[in-house]
Amino acid sequence: MKRREFLTVSAAVAAGTLAAPALIRPARAAGKELRILTWEGYADDQWVKAFEEKNGATVSVSYTGSVDEIFAKMTASEGADFDVIAIETSSYKRLTQEKLLQPLDQSKLPNAKNLMPAFQKVAAVVFDGKTYASPFAWGSIPLIYSTDTFQTPPDSWEVLWDDKYKGRIIVMDDANNAIVTTALTLGIPDPFNLTDEQFGQVKTKLLAQKANVASYYAGFDDGVSIFAQGGIDLMMSMGEPQAPMLKKQGANVGLVIPKEGAIGWIDCWAISAKARDVDLAHQWINAMLDEAVGTYISSKTGYGNTTNQSVNVEAGLTYADKLVFLQAPEDFAKRIEVWNEIKATPVQP
């Protein structure tokens, strides 16, 4: 199960368990429609129905399975088929370069005042001094460790290179996340724009780590299954939900953001460059910045929200300011090539 699939299942289980805020319900205006392209779990029925009734509109939701699919659907009509989309920060550069998004009018987003400080100004969604998206949900790529082995949490990613844990480490099979995390470990200032020399440093470092790695895993369930079987002390995790999943299987684990920081992801709402009803699109984003929606996101999916800090605190999600949020890398194809070379290189005895 990957992050998107986990979000879908969690939201489906939770659907209807959290009431939407009370809303005035005017008569629906004929022909007023908002077209949304998003991930499952980000346009649940209670939000959609409440929004329709408050704004006298019809909401049409299209779900997507990947960032590439969003890009393909947006380019096919130059953005004319959708009014609002949800996408991760790492994809905004690509979309804005293709002129598929328009800047947000902050005066039309009064609920933006609810955004926590870490999400007030996210560099990845600002271009030419204009903000193109509003943060909605977030999470991280943390380090999970066995509390049976570690009396205190390990404080550095360097623990994954410690010979003491040889064969007791698992790492996700993900080129970009592995490279960015290693660049952070090496203290490289910009892990998303590596020079050839820095690529070489990262590759050498990851080859050294490979001798300690018991397995590269794919998906939430795969990582949890391997860890829970025993003999694993450390895991470069796919995200926060893996910790409670492991605890349910009887594993004693903790989660930590090392001192070098960790990758963070943010899903945001943005408006298509050719939105038919820009005002209605802003009204949707404003509704999604309601604290009640933030409560739902964190309470029912385990991910962080951007508007209700108290709920994040209850869930232990207090480290957004320690994260390095994903941006588009300098050459994604090169990163995949380097990662494949690392996996194909035999471990030196």
N, C-alpha and C positions, 0 to 999 in steps of 0.2 A: 504494500500500500504506500503510495507516494503522498506528498503533502496535500495536493489537491484532492486526492481520493479520501484522505483522512478528514479533511474539512467537509466534504460532501456528506460522508457518513455521520459525522458528529452533528452537523446541522439538521440532517434528516431526522435523527433521533430526538433532537431538541425541539423540532418544529412545534409551535403552538404552546410551548411551556413558559414562554415569557411574553406577557401582554405588551402590545404596542402602546405608546403614550396616548392619552385621550386626545382625540382630534375632532374639530368641527367638521361636519359632513354635508357640504353643499351639494346641490344637484350637479350631476356630471355634464360637462359641456360637450356638445356634439363635435366630434372630429378632433378633440384635443388628445394627443397621444404622445407618450414617451417611449422611445425604443432603446432598450438596454442590452448591451453585450457584456456578459460577466461570467464568473465562475459559479458553479452550484454552491449554495450556502450564503451567497452575498445578495440575494434578492428573494428572501423568504416571503411566504404568502402574507404573514401578518403585516410586514412592512409595506408590501406592494398594495394590499387592500386599503390600509390606512392612508397611504399616499394618494391613491386614486380618489378616495372619498374626500380627503381634505382639499385636493386641488381640482376636483371635478374633471379628472382625466382617466384615460385608459393606459395601462402600462403593458408593453409587449416585451417579454424577456427572452433573449436567445442565450443559450449556454455554450461555453467553449471548453475545450479540453487541453489547450496548450497556448503558449504565447505566440507561437508561429501561426496558429490558426487565427488568432485575433488579428495579427498583422495581415494575413492573407485576406480576411474578410473586410478589413478596413481599406486595403489598397484596391480591392476589386471594384469598389464604388467611390473611391477617394473619400471615404468616410460618410457618404450620403445615406447609407442604410441604417445608421445608428446615431443616437443623440448622446448617449452616455456609455462609457466603457470602464471596466475595472481591469487594471493591469499593474504589474510589478515595476518598481522604480528602474530596474535595469533595462527596461524596454522603451522608456520614454525618449531617449536620445534618438533611437531609430524612428519612432513615430513622428517626432517633431521635425526631424530632418526631412521627412517625406511630406511635411505640412498636413498631417492628418489630424492634428489636435489644435485647439484654440486656447489662448490663455483664459484663466478663470477671472471673473470679476468679483473680487473679495467683498465688495459692498453688498453683493447678493448672497453672501454666506455668513449671516450673523452667528450661526452656530460654530463658526471657525474659532470663536473665542474659547470653545471647549477644548481645543487641541492642547495637549500637554506641551511644555517647552521643547522637548526633544523633536516634536513634529511640527513646530511652528514654521521652521525654515529648513526644508530638506533639499540639499543642493542638487540631488539627482533629478528633481522635477522643476528646476528653475533654468530657463534659457533666455539669454539676452535680457536679464533682469525681470522676466515675467514668470509667474507661477502657473504651471500647466496642469497641476493635479493636486488633489487633497488626500492626505494619508487617512487610511481607514482601519487597517489591521496590520499587525507586525509579529515577527518572531525571529528566531536566531538559529545559528548553526553552533550549538554549544558543545562542551565536553561533558560526557557522562562518565562517572567513575564508580567503582565498587567501594561502598563504605566499609566493607569487611577488610579491604586491603588498605584503604586510606583513612586514617583517623581524622585527618584534616584534609580539606579539598586540595588537590594539586593546583598550584597557582600559575602554571605556565604551560603552553602548548608543547614546550620542550620535553615534557614527560613522555610524549609519544615517541621520542628518540632515545629514551633511557633503556639501556640493555637489560636492566633489571626486569622489564616487562616484555621481553622478547617472546613473541608467540601468544601474548595475552592482550593484544590490541586489535580492534577492528576499525576500519575506516570506510566511509561511504565511497562508492564508485561514482565520483562526480568530478570531472576535470576542473571546472571553474572553481568550485568550492574548495577543492584540495589545493589548488594553486594560490587562491586568495588567502586561505588560512596559513599556508606555508610562508607566503610573502609577509603576512603580519608577524609571524614568528621570527622572521629574519629582520624585522624592523624596517622593511621597505615602506617609504612614506605613502606611495600611491600604488596599492595592490591591483588596480584596474588598468594601469597603463605602464606595463613593464618594458624596460629596454631589453635588448638582446643579452646584455650582460646579466641583468636581473633574472631573465628566463633561465639562464645557465645556472645561476645560484639556486633558484627554486628547484630545478630539475635535480641537481646534485643532492640537495637536501631531501627531496622526496625519495630518491634512490636509496639514501641512507636509512630512511624510515622503513622502507620496504622489508628490511631484514627483521623488523619487529612485528610486522603485520601478519596476523593469523588469517585474515580474510578481508577482501573488499566486498561490501554488501550493497544491495540495491533495494531500496524501499523500506518503509517503516517496519513492516512485519519481519522482513528478512533480518534486519539488524537486531531487533528485539529477540527473535528466535535464537540467533547465534549466541547473543550475550546470555540469555536465560538458561541455555544448556550448561553453562558453567565454564570455568577456565579462562574467562575474559575479565580483565580489570578496567579497561579503558575503551571508550568508543567516541570517535568523532561523530557526533549525532546529527541526524537530519532535522531535529527540531524538538521543542519542548515536550510534545505528547509522548515521546519514547520513554521518558522517565516514569510517568504513571503507568504506562503499559508494562514496563518491566516490573514495577512494584506489584502489580496485579498478578504477575507470574511468580512472585515470591523472591525476586532479586532485590538485594539491598543496594540501592544506588543513590547517588546525588548528582546534581547538575551544577556546573560552574561556568562562568565566563572568565577565562584566563586574563592575566594582567595585560597581555598584548592586545586584548579586545577579541571580538569575534564577528563573523559575518552576520548582518541583520538584513532581513527583507521587509519591505513595506508594500502592501497592496493599496492602491489608491483609486480614486474616482477621477475621471477626466471627461471633457466634452469634445465630441467630434468636431472637426473643422467645418463640417457641413450639417451640423445639427439643425433640424427644422424649427425647434422651439427652444431657443437658448435659455430663456427665462425658466421654463419648466425643467430643463436640465439642471440649472443651478438649484432649483427647489428640491430636486431629488438629492443632490449632493449635500445640501443643507440638512435635509431630513436624516441622512446617514451619519451626520455629525452630532445627532442627538445623543445624550449620555445613555439613554435607555438602550440604544442600539449597541453602543460600546459595551454595556453590561452583558448583553446577549452574546456578543462575539467571544468575550473572555470566559464567561461562565459556562458556555456550552461547547466551545471548541478547544479551549486550552491555550489559544493564542492571545497575544496582547491586543488591546484596543488603544485607540489614540485619544479618547475623550473622557474616560473615567478612570482616573488613577487609583481610586480606592479599590476598585475591582481588580486591577492589575496587582496591587499590593497584596490583596487576599490570595491571589494565585502565585505570588512570589515573582511576578514579572516586573521587577524594579530596576532593570539594568539597560534600558533602551539607550541611555546616554553612553554606554560602554561599547555600543555596536558600531560597526562600519557598514553602512547600508549599501547594498548592491548597486553598482552602476554598470553600464555597458562596458565590456572589456575592449582593449585595443584590437584584438584579433581572436575571436572565439574559436575559429577553425584551428589556429595555431595552438591554442590551449588544449584542444581535444587531441591534436597530433602529439604534443609533448606528453600528455597523460597516457596515451596509448603506448608510447615508447617506454614510459616508466613501467607500465604493467607488463610489457613484453620482455623487459630486461631481466635475465635470471639473477637471483640473489647470489651474491658472492659468498662463498663459504668462509 
